[in-house]
Amino acid sequence: MLSALQGRVSNRLARHFRAAPHRMPARAPMVSFTFDDAPDSAAGEGAELLEKHGGRGTFYLSGSLIDRPSDHWHGLSNDAIVRLHRSGHEIACHTFSHRCAVDLGAAAMAREIARNQNYFRSIDSSITLENFAYPYGLASVWRKPQLARAYRSARGILPGVNRDVIDLQFLRASPLIDCEIDAAGIDRYFDDAVESGGWLIFYGHDVADRPSPYGCTPHLMRHALEAAEQRGMPIVTVADALRRIGA
């Protein structure tokens, strides 16, 4: 396992080493809502809010966390995953064990990828994991080329709008987390996306009246969804967004 310092250095280098550069088309503002790890409230309240606003989300899941309790929530069930998938939401990939990419060599990452793909395929054979998110938001400069061969994209947690020339293996994402952003901050991100014609991605975890330190209230999520509608921005999954930009 790498030291904490080595992990931070690898993550910082990964920001600047573009494994999959892609130029965004002009004037194509859109937004994606993504959820990490597998809280049951994201598949419940979160998905329901998205569907009410005509959108669908991307759920980056680790097979080892399914239907398991954590300190902050209970993991969603296999049945909930099937419902999400059949309702048009995207099932996407973390590592199976939720280990950091910076802690995995090439062989270990390959095993994590295969195990996660096999797990979700066993739930529903039509589930294909096309996109990846780095657990804990920590990218690895060494694993990026490997992930580029396995996934169309990889998402981090570096805030900002994806614009101009983006790195498909280090997509920017901004927090939809009550303790990190408020309604005014959400509006600023949307205005930036409209002005730049870019792709805004939010990430979060649970959606609850009393969210964890990593989640949001339904009120905050509803504000973000209404902000998208007011600006005429489509609410799309990561997979759909990639198709829109020809990636």
N, C-alpha and C positions, 0 to 999 in steps of 0.2 A: 504494500500500500504506500502511495506517495505521502510525503509529509504535507502538512497544511500549506506551507510556503510553496512547495513544488506544485500543488494543486492550483493555487492562486496564479502562479506564473503561467501554467499551462492554459488556464482559462483566459488570462489576459492575452496571451499569444494567439489563442483561438479566435479572438475578436478581430485580429488584423490579418490572419492568414486565411484568405478566401478560398475555400475548397470548391465552391460552386457559384461563381458570380453570375448574376442575371440582371439585365437591365429591365426596369419596370416600364410598362407602356405609359405614355403620357395621359394624365388626367383620368385615373381610374380609382378614385377613392372607394375604399370598402373596409369592413371591419369583421374580425373573427373573435369569437369568445371561446376560450379554451379552459379546460379544467384538468388539474393534475391529481394523480394518485388514487382516486376512487372513492371519495366521500359519497354516501348514499344520497345526501341532500342535493348534490350537484346533478345527479341523475333524476332526482325528483323535482324539487322546487326550481333548480337552475334550468333544466331541460323544459319544464312547463312554461317558464317565463319566455324562453327563446321561441318556443312554438307559438305562443300567443302573439308574438311580434313577427311571425313569419320567418323566423331564422332557425338555424340549426348550429350545434356546437361541435367542437373537437375535444374528445376525452382521451388524454394521454394516461394509459393504464399500465400498471405492473401486475402481472398475474399473481404474484405472491401476496398482494394486498387485498385481493377480491374476497369479499364476505368476511373480512377480519376486522376486529376492533382496533382502534389506535387511541392515543391519548386525547384526541379531539373529535373523533367521529367513528362511525361504523362503516366499513367498506361496502360498496354496492354489491349486489348479488349477480350471479350469472344471468338470472331472468331479467334483471334490469339492463344488463349489457345487451341482451338480445332485443329488448324493447327499444333501446336507444338506436341500435343499428337498423332495425326495421322501420323506425320512424324517420330515418334520414340523417341522424347524427353520425359523426365520424368516430370510429374507434381507432385510436392511434397508440403509439408505443413509447413507454419508458423502458428501462431495463427490467427484466423479470423480477429480480430481487430488489429493485430500487437502489442498487449500488451506483455510485458516481462513475461517470465515464472516465474521470481522471484516475480512478483506482483500478481500471481494467486494462489488461493487455489485449492484444488482438485476438488471441484464442478465447480468452474469457468473455470478451465482448461478443464474439461470434456465438458462443454458447448461450449468453443472455438473450440475444436476438432470436435465435432458433427456439429457445424454450418459450419465450413470450408469444412468438408467432404460432407455435404448436398449441399453446394453451387456448388462445382465443379462437383458433380454427376448430378446436374440439368443442367449443360452445356452439358455434355456428360456422359451418364450412364456407359460408360466403363472406366472412369477415377477413379482410386483407389489411394488414397494417402498412400503410403507405408512408406515414410521417412519424417523426421521432421528436421527443423533447428530452433535454438533458436533466436527469434527476438533480434536484437542488439548484438547477440552473447553471451547473458547473460544466463547461465544455472542456474537451481535451483536444489540443492541437494535434495529437498523434492519432486520435480516433476519428477525427473529422473526415479524412479521406475514406476510411473504412465505412463510416456511416453513409457517405455520399453514394457508395455502391449499393447500399441496402435500402435507402429511403430517399424519397423525393426531397425531403427537407428535414432540418433539425432546428428546434426552437429553444432559445435561451430565455433569460429574464432581464436582459439589458433593455431598459426603457427606451421608447422612441418609436417613430413611425418608419416603416420600411419604405424607402423612396430611392429614386434614381437607380444606382447599381447596388443590388442587395446580395448578400451571401445566403444562398438557400440552406446552407448548413450552419447558419447562426442567425436565424430570424430574430429580430427584436420583438420584445413583448413587454407590455406595461401592466402593472398590478391592478387588478380589480379586487382590492383588499381594503377593508374599512380603515385599518390602522395605518395605511400607507397613502391613501388618496381620498379626496372628497369630490363632491359634485363639480366644483369649479375646476379641479384638476382634470377630471374626465372631460369636461367641455374644452379645455385647452388642447388636449390630445386630439379630439375630434376636429377642432378648428385647424390644427396643424395638418391633419390628414386631408382635409378639404383643400386647404391652400396649396399643399404639395402634390395633391393627386395620389397620395400614397396609401399603403395598406397598414391599417392599425390592428394590432393583435392585443387582446387582453388575456391575462392568465389569472387564475385563482384556484380555489379548492372547494370548500363547502359554501353553501348558500343557506343561511339560517338567520332567524331573528337575533340569536346570540351567537355570532360566528366565532370560529377559532381565530387566533392571530393571523391565520393564512387565508381567511375567507371573507365573504361579504354578506351584507344583509340583502334581502329581496328588494328593499327600497333603493339601495345603491345600484344594484343590477338593473332595476327597472329604469332608473335615471339614465344609465348608459344606453339601454335599448331605445328609449325615447329620444335621446340625443342623436342616435343614428337615424331614426325615422325623420326627425326634424330637418336633417341635412340631406335626406334622400340617399343615404349610404346603404348599400346592400349588406345584409348580415349573412355571412357565408362561412362554411367550414374551411379549414386550412386546405384540404384537398381541392375544394371548389375554387378557392382563391388562386391556387397554383395553376389550375386550368385556365382561369380568366387572364392570367398574365403570361400564358404560354410557356410555363416552366415545366 
